[in-house]
Amino acid sequence: MSIAALKKVSICGLIAEKQQVLDGLQELGALHLVSLREPLDEPEKQVPERPEHTYKALKFLASCPNKRRQIKQKSNFDIAEMVEQTLLVQQNIRDITDQRDFLLSRIKEVSPWGDFELPEKEDLADYLLWFYIVPVGLLGEIAEQDDQAIEIVYRDNRFAYVVVVAKDEPRVNSMPVRRTNIGTLSLTELKASLEETELELEDCHAERESLTRWIYLITQNLASAEDEVQRIHAEQQTLDTDDVFAIQGWFPEQGIDQLSEFTEQYNLALLIEEPKRGDNPPTLMVNSQQLSAGEGLVKFYQTPSYWDWDPSVPVFMFFSLFFAMILSDAGYAAFFAVLLVTAWNRMGQSSTGRAMRNLLTTLISFSFIWGVMVGSYFGVTPAETSLLGKLKILELNDFDSMMRLSVCIGVLHLSYANAHKAWRLREDDLTWLAPLGWIVIMCGGLLVWFDGSFEQPSDWYLPVGKGLIGLGFIAVFLFSSARKIKKPTDLVMRVLDGLQGVSGITKMFGDVLSYLRLFALGLAGSSLAITFNNLAMQAKEVEGPGLLYCLLILLLGHSLNILLSLMSGVVHGLRLNVIEFFNWGLTDEGHPYNTFSKKEISE
């Protein structure tokens, strides 16, 4: 659970060897490139880092409903040509579909008027026909003009079909409705065009289906396409002159020896620098395989700054705890465990799958233990004399106790964030005392609340709590700012900085209370489970199909409750980490470490 130390490296070599050096660096696969060129005036001409066209073509073929038998081997397969052909078919389908939709719309507009051909303009002495479908109730609003003739050619209970003969289109305010566009083609010609369009569209879909036989080879050659695009992108990051080129990037500290050997092999100049505070290095988080899913949870919201800390492990553990408290049912946890067992081997086939499997295992374990502690098994509470009943140590319906527990967990969570922040700021004057001040304030506030929530609180709760709150406010006021006092205005600004820091008490109060959702959502899920069980037992008493009704209510009710609990556990479990926890524990947002490397192809 750490952020890898990086070095800024600059490499210079002869321009004639640039391609060879880039290939070698890509093979090395550990450099995060930094552009040494000015941004292009037209950013759309910048070469992307991924082969977007290839992904687009592959997605288009993979979504085809009917696929052909895959070709596994072809010596002269050209992925670029295949991608171009696929995207051309995709564009043709779009164009022809638009044409078909237009014809369908035009046929719908022309059909009420019948099948006829418009006369030529010269045949009507330069007069034109203008068509309107007017609701019967609005016929009186038609304003007749001297230079036009109006004729109702058909009328039903709702509409009148009006033709206006005029040289110019009637003014908008002279007709109660907008003109109907029927074009110059007759209904027969429109239907013939639609038939041709449908045939063209059918041929395009058939060509798309034929191209699906290349999905396997496109997938297998996708890595080479990505490598090619990355090399072209890397070429645009270098600084070139007539004789030499320079490339710059970030490299992990533990791999510097390997980079030095590479530069010596190619007779390159290498400059290694320590990152400075003004730099913006990428963030490379390093975690064990067992806890690497926590890194994914962190990146789901933001990437910490290189100068910050890696919260992957606490997010992993607290998310599991929050999920368990919201689920609050050992039976539901056992159900998820069965699903996990069925997918265990399949998830173990990739590193991402194994990381997710570890996360799910932890979530289910925490959920089962918490469910046993609150004594809920699909909404059923075991008898107190049973083994499971004796393992029940918490009561969800004890509002006061569960609220105190939820708030205590919130204080622990935010205190952990502030403690880490203080540790990170330990070398920056005395500003590290401000996060410690917030920890003291939260603990003091907890004691003051305990004094009022317990029936027989200890005598020291209130005075100690008030003292801690006062001490915390002093620390926050004095050390929220690192501003040096050199003149009177600096003192005024320092006071204002302190007041601004103290004003965070409202945010702290709201964030701590946010953890009450753990108790509220857990209680809601448990209550729903009990309600469905009671409804099922009542339905069971119905003569005849009572047992069937009972089973349906249990199945549908608990399925719905499981889905709601799952959604609440994920959404609110993440929210408490990425909103409340990150706001107090992380200060700056960074950007991820992306290596210039070759892609592996797995058969």
Secondary structure as the mmCIF struct_conf table of DSSP 4:
data_model
#
loop_
_struct_conf.conf_type_id
_struct_conf.id
_struct_conf.beg_label_comp_id
_struct_conf.beg_label_asym_id
_struct_conf.beg_label_seq_id
_struct_conf.end_label_comp_id
_struct_conf.end_label_asym_id
_struct_conf.end_label_seq_id
STRN STRN1 SER A 2 ILE A 3
HELX_LH_PP_P HELX_LH_PP_P1 ALA A 4 ALA A 5
STRN STRN2 LEU A 6 LEU A 14
HELX_RH_3T_P HELX_RH_3T_P1 ILE A 15 GLU A 17
HELX_RH_AL_P HELX_RH_AL_P1 LYS A 18 LEU A 28
STRN STRN3 LEU A 31 LEU A 31
STRN STRN4 HIS A 32 VAL A 34
BEND BEND1 ARG A 37 ARG A 37
HELX_LH_PP_P HELX_LH_PP_P2 GLU A 38 LEU A 40
BEND BEND2 ASP A 41 GLU A 42
HELX_RH_3T_P HELX_RH_3T_P2 PRO A 43 LYS A 45
BEND BEND3 GLN A 46 GLN A 46
HELX_LH_PP_P HELX_LH_PP_P3 VAL A 47 PRO A 48
BEND BEND4 GLU A 49 ARG A 50
HELX_RH_AL_P HELX_RH_AL_P2 GLU A 52 ALA A 62
TURN_TY1_P TURN_TY1_P1 SER A 63 SER A 63
BEND BEND5 PRO A 65 ASN A 66
HELX_LH_PP_P HELX_LH_PP_P4 ARG A 68 ILE A 71
TURN_TY1_P TURN_TY1_P2 SER A 75 ASN A 76
HELX_RH_AL_P HELX_RH_AL_P3 ILE A 79 VAL A 110
HELX_RH_3T_P HELX_RH_3T_P3 SER A 111 TRP A 113
BEND BEND6 ASP A 115 ASP A 115
HELX_LH_PP_P HELX_LH_PP_P5 LEU A 118 GLU A 120
HELX_RH_3T_P HELX_RH_3T_P4 LYS A 121 LEU A 124
TURN_TY1_P TURN_TY1_P3 ALA A 125 ASP A 126
STRN STRN5 LEU A 128 PRO A 135
HELX_RH_3T_P HELX_RH_3T_P5 VAL A 136 GLU A 141
TURN_TY1_P TURN_TY1_P4 ASP A 146 ASP A 147
STRN STRN6 ALA A 149 ARG A 155
BEND BEND7 ASN A 157 ARG A 158
STRN STRN7 PHE A 159 ALA A 166
BEND BEND8 LYS A 167 ASP A 168
HELX_LH_PP_P HELX_LH_PP_P6 GLU A 169 ARG A 171
HELX_RH_3T_P HELX_RH_3T_P6 VAL A 172 SER A 174
BEND BEND9 MET A 175 VAL A 177
HELX_LH_PP_P HELX_LH_PP_P7 ARG A 178 THR A 180
BEND BEND10 THR A 184 LEU A 185
HELX_RH_AL_P HELX_RH_AL_P4 LEU A 187 LEU A 211
HELX_RH_3T_P HELX_RH_3T_P7 THR A 212 TRP A 214
HELX_RH_AL_P HELX_RH_AL_P5 ILE A 215 GLN A 220
TURN_TY1_P TURN_TY1_P5 ASN A 221 ASN A 221
HELX_RH_AL_P HELX_RH_AL_P6 LEU A 222 GLU A 235
TURN_TY1_P TURN_TY1_P6 GLN A 236 GLN A 237
BEND BEND11 THR A 238 THR A 238
STRN STRN8 LEU A 239 ASP A 240
BEND BEND12 ASP A 242 ASP A 243
STRN STRN9 VAL A 244 PRO A 252
HELX_RH_3T_P HELX_RH_3T_P8 GLU A 253 GLY A 255
HELX_RH_AL_P HELX_RH_AL_P7 ILE A 256 GLN A 265
TURN_TY1_P TURN_TY1_P7 TYR A 266 ASN A 267
STRN STRN10 ALA A 269 GLU A 273
TURN_TY1_P TURN_TY1_P8 ARG A 277 GLY A 278
STRN STRN11 THR A 283 THR A 283
STRN STRN12 MET A 285 VAL A 286
HELX_RH_3T_P HELX_RH_3T_P9 GLN A 289 LEU A 291
TURN_TY1_P TURN_TY1_P9 SER A 292 SER A 292
HELX_RH_AL_P HELX_RH_AL_P8 ALA A 293 TYR A 301
HELX_LH_PP_P HELX_LH_PP_P8 THR A 303 THR A 303
STRN STRN13 PRO A 304 PRO A 304
HELX_LH_PP_P HELX_LH_PP_P9 SER A 305 SER A 305
TURN_TY1_P TURN_TY1_P10 TYR A 306 TRP A 307
BEND BEND13 ASP A 308 ASP A 308
HELX_RH_AL_P HELX_RH_AL_P9 SER A 312 LEU A 327
HELX_RH_AL_P HELX_RH_AL_P10 ALA A 330 THR A 342
TURN_TY1_P TURN_TY1_P11 ALA A 343 ALA A 343
HELX_RH_AL_P HELX_RH_AL_P11 TRP A 344 MET A 347
TURN_TY1_P TURN_TY1_P12 GLY A 348 GLN A 349
BEND BEND14 SER A 350 SER A 350
HELX_RH_AL_P HELX_RH_AL_P12 SER A 351 VAL A 374
TURN_TY1_P TURN_TY1_P13 GLY A 375 GLY A 375
STRN STRN14 TYR A 377 TYR A 377
TURN_TY1_P TURN_TY1_P14 PHE A 378 GLY A 379
STRN STRN15 VAL A 380 VAL A 380
HELX_LH_PP_P HELX_LH_PP_P10 THR A 381 ALA A 383
TURN_TY1_P TURN_TY1_P15 GLU A 384 THR A 385
BEND BEND15 SER A 386 SER A 386
HELX_RH_AL_P HELX_RH_AL_P13 LEU A 387 LEU A 391
TURN_TY1_P TURN_TY1_P16 LEU A 396 ASN A 397
HELX_RH_AL_P HELX_RH_AL_P14 PHE A 399 ARG A 424
TURN_TY1_P TURN_TY1_P17 LEU A 425 GLU A 427
BEND BEND16 ASP A 428 ASP A 428
TURN_TY1_P TURN_TY1_P18 ASP A 429 TRP A 432
HELX_RH_AL_P HELX_RH_AL_P15 LEU A 433 SER A 453
BEND BEND17 PHE A 454 GLN A 456
TURN_TY1_P TURN_TY1_P19 ASP A 459 TRP A 460
HELX_RH_AL_P HELX_RH_AL_P16 TYR A 461 PHE A 479
BEND BEND18 SER A 480 SER A 480
BEND BEND19 LYS A 487 LYS A 487
HELX_RH_AL_P HELX_RH_AL_P17 PRO A 488 VAL A 502
TURN_TY1_P TURN_TY1_P20 SER A 503 GLY A 504
HELX_RH_AL_P HELX_RH_AL_P18 ILE A 505 LEU A 513
TURN_TY1_P TURN_TY1_P21 SER A 514 TYR A 515
HELX_RH_AL_P HELX_RH_AL_P19 LEU A 516 LYS A 540
TURN_TY1_P TURN_TY1_P22 GLU A 541 GLU A 541
BEND BEND20 VAL A 542 VAL A 542
TURN_TY1_P TURN_TY1_P23 GLU A 543 PRO A 545
HELX_RH_AL_P HELX_RH_AL_P20 GLY A 546 ARG A 575
HELX_RH_PI_P HELX_RH_PI_P1 LEU A 576 PHE A 581
HELX_RH_AL_P HELX_RH_AL_P21 PHE A 582 GLY A 585
STRN STRN16 GLU A 589 GLU A 589
STRN STRN17 PRO A 592 PRO A 592
STRN STRN18 PHE A 596 PHE A 596
HELX_LH_PP_P HELX_LH_PP_P11 LYS A 598 GLU A 600
#
